[in-house]
Amino acid sequence: MALTPPEQVWWRPLDRTERVWVIASAAFLLLLFSTIPVWDVFSPVNTPAVSYRVAPERFNQEALAFIQRYQVGTDHGLPVVRPPAGGIGYLLAMRFQWTPILELAKGKTYHLYVSSVDVQHGLSIQPINMNFQVVPGYVTVLTLTPTTSGVYTIVCNQYCGLGHQLMAGRILVKE
């Protein structure tokens, strides 16, 4: 059996049904594509966040000063910090931990300054499903208003080394 080239016209023109489906699919695709800018502007899903350049050493100093000023205790060697309601909080990523443990008030809006001092990390706050990249040399300012009390888990979702699976933190939300 030998391979033979296809005939000159190896395809056949679309019949009426195929044309209707191609046109309907293209119209639906254009409709979905046109909603992207509308969704981006009016969607409540977009988390307000701003990023700035910062020297990792400077951010580390500011975070440690924040911890010393607002520390209310410790939990397994990690500082527990209660920033003022509606204020600013710092979250520092370093191999292989998030520090400090933040204690926030339910219903109050906080601005969390997040950065890394060593390598790139991924910030994922569960169960609210906030996800951000945390890069050394940049501080990301997140606006967070906890609506339910309880424990929010912070995990690193960017591989950062051999202890990556141990990198977890917490946000405690009180009434």
C-alpha positions as CSV (number, residue, x, y, z in Angstrom):
1,M,0.0,0.0,0.0
2,A,1.5,3.3,-1.0
3,L,0.7,6.8,0.1
4,T,-0.9,8.9,-2.5
5,P,-1.4,12.6,-2.4
6,P,-4.9,13.8,-1.8
7,E,-7.1,15.0,-4.6
8,Q,-6.7,18.6,-5.7
9,V,-9.9,19.6,-3.8
10,W,-9.7,17.3,-0.8
11,W,-12.2,19.2,1.2
12,R,-15.8,19.9,0.4
13,P,-17.6,23.2,0.8
14,L,-19.5,23.7,4.1
15,D,-23.2,22.8,3.8
16,R,-25.9,24.9,5.4
17,T,-25.9,23.3,8.8
18,E,-22.2,23.5,9.2
19,R,-22.2,27.2,8.2
20,V,-24.9,28.0,10.8
21,W,-22.8,26.3,13.5
22,V,-19.6,28.1,12.5
23,I,-21.3,31.5,12.4
24,A,-23.1,30.8,15.8
25,S,-19.9,29.7,17.4
26,A,-18.0,32.8,16.1
27,A,-20.8,35.1,17.3
28,F,-20.8,33.5,20.7
29,L,-17.0,33.8,20.9
30,L,-17.1,37.5,20.0
31,L,-19.9,38.0,22.6
32,L,-17.8,36.4,25.3
33,F,-14.6,38.3,24.2
34,S,-16.4,41.6,24.3
35,T,-17.6,41.0,28.0
36,I,-14.0,40.8,29.2
37,P,-13.4,44.6,29.6
38,V,-16.9,45.0,31.1
39,W,-16.3,42.2,33.7
40,D,-12.9,43.7,34.5
41,V,-14.4,47.1,35.4
42,F,-17.6,46.1,37.1
43,S,-16.7,42.7,38.7
44,P,-16.7,42.5,42.5
45,V,-14.1,39.7,42.2
46,N,-11.2,42.0,41.4
47,T,-9.2,42.4,44.6
48,P,-7.9,45.9,45.1
49,A,-4.1,45.7,45.3
50,V,-1.2,48.1,44.6
51,S,2.5,47.3,44.3
52,Y,5.5,49.4,45.1
53,R,9.3,48.9,44.9
54,V,11.0,48.5,48.3
55,A,14.4,47.2,49.5
56,P,13.9,43.8,51.2
57,E,16.0,45.0,54.1
58,R,13.8,48.1,54.6
59,F,10.6,46.0,54.4
60,N,12.1,43.6,57.0
61,Q,12.8,46.4,59.4
62,E,9.4,47.9,59.0
63,A,7.7,44.5,59.5
64,L,9.8,43.9,62.7
65,A,8.9,47.3,64.0
66,F,5.2,46.6,63.3
67,I,5.5,43.3,65.2
68,Q,7.2,44.9,68.2
69,R,4.6,47.6,68.4
70,Y,1.4,45.5,68.1
71,Q,2.4,42.1,69.4
72,V,-0.1,40.6,71.9
73,G,1.4,37.1,72.3
74,T,3.0,34.2,70.7
75,D,1.8,30.9,69.2
76,H,4.4,28.1,68.7
77,G,7.2,30.7,68.6
78,L,5.5,33.0,66.1
79,P,4.3,36.5,67.2
80,V,0.6,37.1,67.3
81,V,-0.1,40.7,66.3
82,R,-3.3,42.8,66.6
83,P,-3.1,45.9,64.4
84,P,-5.5,48.7,65.1
85,A,-9.0,48.1,63.6
86,G,-9.1,49.5,60.1
87,G,-5.3,50.1,60.1
88,I,-2.2,48.7,58.4
89,G,-0.7,45.3,58.9
90,Y,2.5,43.7,57.7
91,L,2.9,40.2,56.5
92,L,6.5,39.0,55.9
93,A,7.3,36.0,53.7
94,M,10.6,34.1,54.3
95,R,11.7,30.6,53.9
96,F,9.6,28.7,55.1
97,Q,7.1,30.8,57.1
98,W,4.7,33.7,57.1
99,T,5.1,36.0,60.0
100,P,3.4,37.3,62.0
101,I,0.1,35.7,62.8
102,L,-2.4,38.5,62.3
103,E,-5.4,39.0,64.6
104,L,-8.0,41.1,62.8
105,A,-11.5,42.3,63.7
106,K,-14.5,41.1,61.7
107,G,-16.0,43.7,59.4
108,K,-13.1,46.1,59.6
109,T,-11.0,47.0,56.5
110,Y,-7.2,46.5,56.7
111,H,-4.4,47.3,54.4
112,L,-1.9,44.4,54.4
113,Y,1.6,45.2,53.3
114,V,3.1,41.9,52.0
115,S,6.6,41.2,50.7
116,S,9.4,38.7,50.7
117,V,12.9,39.0,52.0
118,D,14.5,36.0,50.1
119,V,12.8,34.4,47.1
120,Q,9.5,34.6,45.3
121,H,6.5,33.2,47.1
122,G,2.8,32.9,46.4
123,L,0.3,34.2,48.9
124,S,-3.0,32.3,49.0
125,I,-5.5,33.2,51.7
126,Q,-8.1,30.5,52.3
127,P,-11.1,30.2,52.4
128,I,-11.6,33.5,50.7
129,N,-9.3,32.5,47.8
130,M,-7.1,35.6,47.5
131,N,-4.0,34.8,45.4
132,F,-1.0,37.0,44.8
133,Q,2.7,36.7,43.9
134,V,5.0,37.9,46.6
135,V,8.3,39.1,45.1
136,P,11.4,40.4,46.9
137,G,12.0,44.0,46.2
138,Y,8.2,44.7,45.8
139,V,5.6,45.3,48.5
140,T,2.0,44.5,47.6
141,V,-0.7,46.4,49.5
142,L,-3.9,44.3,49.8
143,T,-7.2,45.7,51.0
144,L,-8.9,43.0,53.1
145,T,-12.3,43.2,55.0
146,P,-12.9,39.9,56.8
147,T,-16.6,39.1,56.8
148,T,-16.6,35.9,58.9
149,S,-14.8,35.2,62.1
150,G,-12.5,32.2,62.4
151,V,-9.1,31.1,61.2
152,Y,-8.0,32.0,57.7
153,T,-5.1,29.9,56.4
154,I,-2.2,31.4,54.5
155,V,-0.3,29.1,52.2
156,C,2.6,29.6,49.8
157,N,1.5,28.5,46.3
158,Q,4.8,29.2,44.6
159,Y,7.5,26.6,45.0
160,C,10.2,28.3,47.2
161,G,12.5,25.4,48.2
162,L,12.7,22.1,50.0
163,G,10.6,23.3,53.0
164,H,7.8,24.8,50.8
165,Q,5.2,22.3,52.0
166,L,5.7,23.6,55.5
167,M,5.1,27.3,54.7
168,A,1.7,28.1,56.2
169,G,0.5,31.0,58.3
170,R,-2.7,32.2,59.8
171,I,-5.0,35.2,60.2
172,L,-7.3,35.0,63.2
173,V,-10.5,37.0,62.7
174,K,-12.4,37.8,66.0
175,E,-15.9,39.2,66.5
